[in-house]
Amino acid sequence: MKWQDGRRADPKPCREKDEGRFEISSRDGQARLGKLHTKHGILETPCLLPVINPNIRTIEPREMWDKYGIQALITNSYVIWKHEHLKEPALSDGVHELIDYPGVIMTDSGTFQSYVYGDVEVGVEEIVQFQKDIGVDIATMLDVFSRPDMTHSQVEKAVDETIKRASISIKTAGNVMLNGPIQGGLFPELRAKSASGMSALEFTVHPIGGIVPVMEQQMYRDLAKIMLACKSNLSPDRPVHMFGCGHPMLFPMLIAMGADLFDSAAYVLFARDGRMLTPWGTERISDIEEWPIIVPAVANITPSEVRAMKKQERTVLLSKFNLEVTLQEMSRCRQAIRDGTIWRLAERRSHEHPALREAFLWLVTNPARSSMDPLILDEISASKEFGEELGKWEEHWDWLVNAQFTPRNGGEAWGGTDTHHRPHVEMARRRLFARWRSRKPGDVIVFHGASAPWRERVGGLIDRLFNSDYEMFVQTPLGLVPWGLEDLNPWAHIEGPDWLWKRKPNYAWIQRELARLGVYDRKIISIDISDTEELHNRVFEKLGMEPQERDSETRKQYQIVDKLCVLCNVDISDAIELCKDSTFIMSRTDRIRNMINSDGVHLFSPRLGEGGISLTVPGARKLHSLRKAPVPDGFNSADLRLHAGEGPAWVVVDNDAEPFVKEGRNVMHGFVTGCDSWIRPGETVLIVNSAGGLLAIGRSQSTSKELQTFTKGIAIKVRDGCP
Ligand code: GUN
């Protein structure tokens, strides 16, 4: 971004062939940092499009561009069309000239006016043609508004009529990008119908419509349901816009569920009656002596001085305050996506308003209920409604969980009970439960009482127990983790108070965890490792066995086998065979760096950061040769349990991409012709050609649906080509 003398240079148009394309540059589950390519610059998402009323410009659009760096705004084509003094110059000079704004301009169609005032007199084709004629970047078709108080049949009519109007609107828009709004009121099945119907047509963006009254009445739980029902049925390669949503308090939760664009007149509307937006709700200028946040607009003025201002002047100042606070929360969300903490931000913000907390709790408990541990449900009342909805939302929760990038770097900051419900924690646990296999037939030992790194505390003891029949686990606040995976994220990286690790073992809970790991009917021996004084002797005494010699080689093989099974989906007997008689290169801190097999070939390297594992080219060739399933020829997604042990997911690329990928270049969207149904973001994958020949090793950045639909951006980050 370039500023000179307080002005910002005009945007550069995107490449012609990219116009209308949307790509993802970074993701955190369903939250994404995206780029929408337009004639008036590349719009970086998620972002807020301030609403400009062309008749009353409280903050000048030029100031939005120059001072605030706002890349896009939204105005109303119906208002322009209706007023001759706006219509004429818009038609002759274009909308950018009319409102003096060089960035991306989206226009709405008059649907909202019809909701507020009754019918509008403009035609379906006419309003799209008008938007095209005035040169907007993103136009909106005339959809039919669905209110939350409408009956099922009224809403269905609105959905059907909107879909009916879509084709002619798309035809009229020609090469102008078009918004295809999703309606459906409060009925999830109608939201799903609208989303899949509209998604099948050539729209560029999908706004979620009919949500203004839902937000006004603070029906945030319904908003969460609407979002899930719409998003999981929309094609992921299209940005999703939240019509009329500009309260910063809602951004984190909606972005975590995949919202890309927001628009709002709230910054002005609230300012007009002396209200200030903050990420924790709304405050009134009449009630405060101190600013809730210091932003440039109010840096040199006190609330009482603002109260004394004339109404118009006060409105402008409070509008700026609201806009600055809103932009600040949006940047916070964008950074959180980069940091992988968007869910945590949504979690924190959920405490700001009772209705938002209710929505969040519904989201993390009701859809996920059947996969959760009853012991961690204590915060939620098992109300009638929860019971009635049981099972209905599971696939939507899966849609959120399956998009999580794991394993990931960085600490898992403890946030109370909510920590258990984080979708990426759930993804890590599902992967563990689906793929880990017990190899020891004996009793179970559960170490507890201390935080990671456990190897530093009891590594020596573990080595002395590895030749026994004991299956060993560590009790962590996020569940049991097998010893072989003791350095894996998130279990090994939980940041929280000491008491978290001091919890006494709960045998019912341990048994449930073991059952999920496929370990049944074993005696459980818990060992407190908070005090390491004389620990070895105490343990051998408790187990009734003689102290053993250290056998770190067996333990190392175990660790690699566990990682291969859980993280690369390798069959347990194949993994054991691959690791037989291997040797290990160790780090200075005595962690495995490389595994060399019995023929002296370096096959695998554990990643020390998050506890993952990387394949070398010979390692990838070995896993490739073990494959029994046919070459995938489509884009399905299936439960991990159904394909456990079938090897790392394969990604098939077309002939054009083959030479580049073989050289180690990334796989770009648009060149993938199929993938295995067990692919997930963050997983190690093998990239193959249509005959199944190995081309490269990579890490998927995408879900299978994303591989199927996106045409721009990185699909798979390639680690090594296999020439
Ligand atoms: N603005 C706020 N809600 C809506 C909606 O549902 N449709 C359109 N076109 N504009 C809106």
Residues whose N, C-alpha, C, O or C-beta is under 5 A from the ligand:
A	BS01	GUN	D108 S109 T111 F112 M141 F145 P181 G209 G210 V212 F243 G244
